[in-house]
């Protein structure tokens, strides 16, 4: 959240995974980081069309999930 002139505004944060080689770079995955306050406010959560099964995860946990997904699919980079 960003505080400016006495008001608190919403902000959205993303966690991104990229692959870089000598041949180029590419974004390969992304996750939306949700604040704990969003998770506990189910009305706001649903208004933002966030799936009910989505739970709070730290940025590190999101990054770990993005790194392990390709391995689970046996993708190679």
Secondary structure, 3 states (H helix, E strand, C coil): CEEECCEEECCCEEEEEEEEECCEEEEEEEEEECCHHHHHCHHHHHHCCCCCCCCCCCHHHHHHHHHHHHHHCCCCC
